[in-house]
Amino acid sequence: MKDFDYKTIFKVLVAFTLITMFMGCEDFLEENPESNLGPENFPQSAEDADLIVGGMTRPLYRSVFASRAFVFVAGVSDDEMTVYNTSGDRYDMDQYTYTTDNIHIRQVYETCYQVINQANSLVAYLPSDQEWAKPYIATGRYYRSWMYSYLVRLYGPSILRDTPTEEINFDEEITKASEEEIYNFIINDLEEAINDLPLNWTGNDARDDGRPTQGAAKMLLAKMYISSAGYPVNNSENWVEGLNKAQEVIDSGVYNLMPDYEDMFLIANQNKEESVFSIQVPITEGLLSMSFRPRQQSSGIIDNQGWYLFCGSEDLLNIFSDNDDRKEGTFLINLEQEPSPPANYLDFRYSSAYGPVPGVQKYQDFDRDNISDYAFRSEMGIKVFRYAEAFLIKAEAENEVNGPTAVAIEAVNVLRRRANMDEISIGLSQSELREIIHQEWTFEFAYEFKRRFNILRWGIIDDVLSSDPRAINGYAPYKKYFPIPQSAFDSGLDPSLQNPGY
């Protein structure tokens, strides 16, 4: 997606959002918009609507979703990822010792609502009777559904708004919707959006340019169906719906699995046939690779050192089979570099809190002529959905609906064959296949920010995090959801809306 001009965007973007108005989102309020979006001044062309969509995406790659806060909240908080830090807000996310004013928890929360309010404006003000506007209205529905999918799984019951908000009235009664109500809203929104979204936006072979497509909407919808089939909604009827939507993605003929698992994480391949939806990042903003790049020891054994904010886990490394091609594609164990000698992860500078840990290979792409360009930034983005997920959704839903059928087993084997792993065979019980599928989610999607959401919907988050060596001293069952940030209450939100336990 093109890099939109920020000041121009703010001439047409909503001035304030439901939450960021009273949370003080500094980046958002630095600009002084000349007008708010409304029926009288809303853009009247696809080109103008593209500008609005560009403005909606900017908070996603500006140190919130694609390199900082989201990784801490959705990644570091699970049992797969560790941090380099030994104190502060970053360390607190890993240890579950965070407070209600943790910056990462606040940034994700307010960014979700910022995007939601802009999406609400697209849905409310674009002319629904004009063909050019329909895909952009559907895009608005996708973006707000996507943001609510994070809110409901990270923060639980949440404030639900589907109309634009230009100012806050604290005399108005503000309530939170239940998880079931939010899931139902997301599902209805996506069902309405799907047919008006394009198969792709570019009209050529590029399947993913960062804007939502029919495939992206169906993947998000499939994930929301199986999420609401699990904890806390437990609507078992939604397994069938999730199965059907995953099958529609598979049958679309739009996507393919890349032959080599490791190659799909190269920047050159990130928008190719396996990518369904991703956060696109301009090179001037791309800090994700540097955030995962190891630091050097005092001996200078690593060239082009990174920040190593996010690290792998030796425990997770050890449960991968050596025959599994995904192991090498997931972990940075040995770093080849010239002219310096190769470095093993034991040589990486590591946190004194944890000891040496492997790096994460999925975000290591520094193969450029001049690595110092753009202060080590890269165009590495976050893969929100890739085609492989459709097969695991299909396998899991099929097993829950019909038991360990050949259909479910084959959906697992599609991914195991690519990974050079032995296929599983007919004859497993439903519970045995369920356990294998849960493991395959880990092997296929480690460090892609799926784990915390999965252990929540599987109903095992308390057991997993209560035994995690990094979270064990701080985790409590009420922390399966993060708190509403304290800044919201400091600005006038009713304290009774805080999540229980905080």
Residue pairs with C-beta under 8 A, 6 or more apart in sequence:
1 54
1 57
1 209
1 210
1 211
1 280
2 54
3 282
3 284
4 51
4 54
4 55
4 58
6 31
6 55
6 58
7 31
8 51
9 51
9 52
9 54
9 55
9 58
10 31
10 32
10 33
10 55
11 33
11 34
11 35
12 35
12 37
12 41
12 43
12 48
12 51
12 52
12 55
13 33
13 37
13 52
13 55
13 118
14 33
14 36
14 37
14 117
14 118
14 121
14 164
14 166
15 33
15 36
15 166
16 117
16 165
16 166
16 167
16 168
17 28
17 110
17 113
17 114
17 116
17 117
17 118
17 165
18 113
18 116
18 117
18 159
18 161
18 165
18 168
19 109
19 110
19 113
19 114
19 159
19 488
20 28
20 29
20 110
20 113
20 114
21 165
21 167
21 168
22 168
22 487
22 488
22 491
22 492
22 493
23 106
23 109
23 110
23 485
23 487
23 488
23 491
24 487
24 491
25 110
25 111
25 114
27 59
27 62
28 59
28 114
35 41
36 166
37 52
37 121
37 125
37 164
38 125
39 125
42 121
42 125
42 126
43 49
43 51
43 52
43 126
44 127
45 132
46 132
46 133
46 136
49 122
49 126
49 132
49 133
49 136
50 136
52 118
52 121
52 122
52 136
53 122
53 136
53 139
53 211
55 118
56 115
56 118
56 119
56 143
57 210
57 279
57 280
59 65
59 111
59 114
59 115
60 66
60 111
60 115
60 279
61 67
61 279
61 280
61 281
61 282
61 285
61 286
61 381
62 285
63 69
63 285
63 287
64 70
64 107
64 108
64 111
65 108
65 111
65 279
65 382
66 279
66 281
66 285
66 286
66 287
66 288
66 381
66 382
67 281
67 286
67 287
67 288
67 291
68 104
68 107
68 287
68 291
69 103
69 104
69 105
69 107
69 108
69 111
70 108
70 382
70 449
71 81
71 288
71 291
71 309
71 310
71 449
72 83
72 89
72 90
72 93
72 104
73 93
73 104
73 105
73 108
73 154
73 482
74 108
74 150
74 154
74 449
74 452
74 453
75 81
75 310
75 447
75 449
75 451
75 452
76 82
76 83
76 90
76 93
76 94
76 310
77 93
77 94
77 96
77 452
77 471
78 451
78 452
78 455
78 465
79 313
79 451
79 455
79 464
79 465
79 468
79 470
79 471
80 312
80 313
80 316
80 442
80 446
80 447
80 451
81 94
81 310
81 311
81 312
81 313
81 360
81 447
82 94
82 310
82 311
82 312
82 313
82 351
82 354
82 357
82 470
83 90
83 91
83 93
83 94
83 309
83 310
83 311
83 351
84 295
84 307
84 308
84 309
84 310
84 311
84 350
84 351
85 91
85 309
85 351
86 351
86 352
86 353
89 98
89 102
89 103
89 104
90 104
90 309
91 97
91 353
92 98
92 99
92 102
92 474
93 102
93 104
94 470
94 471
95 470
95 471
95 473
95 474
96 465
96 471
96 473
96 474
96 475
96 476
96 479
97 473
97 474
98 105
98 474
98 482
99 486
100 483
100 484
100 485
100 486
100 498
100 502
101 485
101 486
101 487
102 485
105 482
105 483
105 485
106 485
106 487
108 150
108 154
109 151
109 155
109 482
109 484
109 485
110 485
112 147
112 148
112 150
112 151
113 147
113 151
113 159
115 143
115 144
115 147
116 143
116 144
116 147
116 148
116 161
117 161
117 164
117 165
118 140
118 143
119 139
119 140
119 141
119 142
119 143
119 144
119 147
120 140
120 144
120 161
120 162
120 163
120 164
120 165
121 140
121 164
122 136
122 137
122 139
122 140
122 143
123 137
123 140
123 141
123 144
123 162
124 163
124 164
125 164
126 133
126 136
126 137
126 140
127 133
128 134
128 137
134 196
135 196
135 197
135 198
137 193
137 196
138 192
138 193
138 194
138 195
138 196
138 197
138 212
138 217
139 193
139 197
139 211
139 212
141 189
141 190
141 192
141 193
142 189
142 190
142 193
142 197
142 212
142 216
142 217
142 220
143 212
144 162
144 189
145 185
145 186
145 189
145 190
145 193
145 220
145 224
146 212
146 220
146 384
148 158
148 160
148 182
148 185
148 186
149 186
149 220
149 223
149 224
149 227
151 158
151 182
152 158
152 179
152 182
152 183
152 186
153 227
153 452
153 453
153 456
153 457
154 481
154 482
155 481
155 482
155 483
155 484
155 499
156 179
156 480
156 481
156 499
157 176
157 177
157 178
157 179
157 182
157 499
158 176
158 177
158 182
159 174
159 175
159 176
159 177
159 497
160 176
160 177
160 181
160 182
160 185
162 185
168 492
170 492
170 493
174 493
174 494
174 497
175 497
176 497
177 185
179 228
179 232
179 233
180 228
180 233
180 235
183 224
183 227
183 228
183 233
186 224
187 221
187 224
187 225
187 228
190 217
190 220
190 221
190 224
191 221
193 212
193 217
194 214
194 217
194 218
194 221
195 214
197 212
197 213
197 214
197 216
197 217
198 213
198 214
199 213
199 214
199 215
199 252
199 254
200 206
200 207
200 208
200 209
200 213
200 254
201 209
201 211
201 213
202 209
206 271
207 213
207 215
207 254
207 255
207 271
207 272
207 273
207 275
207 276
208 216
208 271
208 275
208 276
208 277
208 278
209 271
209 280
210 277
210 278
210 279
210 280
210 381
212 277
213 276
213 277
214 252
215 249
215 252
215 254
215 255
215 276
215 277
216 276
216 277
216 384
216 385
218 245
218 246
218 248
218 249
218 252
219 245
219 246
219 249
219 276
219 277
219 385
219 389
219 390
220 277
220 385
221 245
222 242
222 243
222 245
222 246
222 249
222 390
222 393
223 242
223 385
223 389
223 393
224 242
225 238
225 239
225 241
225 242
225 245
225 397
226 238
226 239
226 242
226 393
226 396
226 397
226 457
227 233
227 453
227 457
228 235
228 238
229 235
229 236
229 237
229 238
229 239
229 242
229 397
229 400
229 457
230 456
230 457
230 458
230 459
231 456
231 457
231 458
231 459
231 461
236 400
239 397
239 400
239 401
240 397
240 401
242 393
242 397
243 393
243 394
243 397
243 398
243 401
245 393
246 390
246 391
246 393
246 394
246 397
247 390
247 394
249 255
249 276
249 387
249 390
250 390
250 391
250 394
255 273
255 274
255 276
255 387
255 390
256 273
256 274
256 387
257 273
257 274
257 387
257 388
257 414
257 415
257 418
258 264
258 269
258 272
258 273
258 274
259 418
260 325
261 325
261 326
261 329
261 418
261 419
262 325
262 328
262 329
262 361
263 269
264 270
264 272
264 274
264 275
264 386
265 329
265 361
265 362
265 363
265 365
266 365
266 367
267 365
267 378
267 379
267 380
270 278
270 379
270 380
270 381
270 383
271 278
271 280
273 387
274 386
274 387
274 388
275 383
275 386
275 387
276 384
276 385
276 386
276 387
276 389
276 390
277 384
277 385
278 381
278 382
278 383
278 384
278 385
279 381
279 382
279 384
280 379
280 381
281 288
281 379
281 380
281 381
282 379
283 373
283 374
283 377
283 378
283 379
284 374
284 377
285 377
286 374
286 377
286 378
286 379
286 380
286 381
287 377
288 363
288 378
288 380
288 381
288 382
289 306
289 363
289 364
289 365
289 366
289 376
289 377
289 378
289 380
290 306
290 307
290 376
290 377
290 378
291 306
291 307
291 308
291 309
291 310
291 363
292 306
292 308
292 309
292 310
292 311
292 359
292 360
292 362
292 363
292 364
293 304
293 305
293 306
293 307
293 308
293 359
293 363
293 364
293 366
293 376
294 302
294 305
294 306
294 308
294 332
294 335
294 343
294 345
294 348
294 349
294 359
295 302
295 305
295 306
295 307
295 308
295 348
295 349
296 302
296 303
296 305
296 348
296 349
297 347
297 348
297 349
298 349
300 340
301 340
301 341
301 343
301 347
302 335
302 337
302 340
302 343
302 347
302 348
302 349
303 337
303 340
304 337
304 366
304 371
304 372
304 376
306 376
308 348
308 349
308 359
310 360
311 350
311 351
311 354
311 357
311 358
311 359
311 360
312 330
312 331
312 332
312 357
312 358
312 359
312 360
312 447
313 357
313 358
314 356
314 357
314 358
315 469
316 442
316 446
317 327
317 331
317 333
317 358
319 442
320 326
320 327
320 330
320 331
320 443
321 327
321 421
323 420
323 421
324 419
324 420
324 421
324 443
325 418
325 419
325 420
326 419
326 443
326 444
326 446
328 361
329 361
329 362
330 360
330 361
330 362
330 446
330 447
331 358
331 359
331 360
331 361
332 345
332 358
332 359
332 360
332 361
332 364
333 344
333 345
333 358
333 359
334 342
334 343
334 344
334 345
335 342
335 343
335 344
335 345
335 348
335 359
336 342
337 343
345 356
345 357
345 358
345 359
346 356
348 356
348 357
348 359
350 356
350 357
351 357
354 470
360 447
362 447
362 448
363 380
363 447
365 378
365 380
366 376
366 378
368 378
382 448
382 449
383 448
388 415
388 444
388 445
389 445
389 450
391 411
391 412
391 414
391 415
392 411
392 412
392 415
392 437
392 440
392 441
392 444
392 445
394 407
394 408
394 411
395 408
395 409
395 411
395 412
395 437
395 440
396 408
396 434
396 437
398 405
398 407
398 408
398 411
399 405
399 408
399 430
399 433
399 434
399 437
400 434
402 408
403 430
404 426
404 428
404 429
404 430
404 432
404 433
406 426
408 433
408 437
409 424
409 425
409 426
409 428
409 433
412 424
412 433
412 436
412 437
412 440
413 423
413 424
415 440
415 444
416 422
416 423
416 424
416 440
417 423
419 443
419 444
424 433
424 436
428 436
438 454
438 458
441 450
441 451
441 454
442 451
445 451
452 461
455 461
455 464
455 465
456 480
461 480
462 477
462 480
465 471
465 472
465 475
465 479
465 480
466 472
466 475
468 475
476 501
478 499
478 500
478 501
478 502
479 501
481 499
482 499
483 498
483 499
483 502
484 493
484 497
484 498
484 499
484 502
489 495
489 498
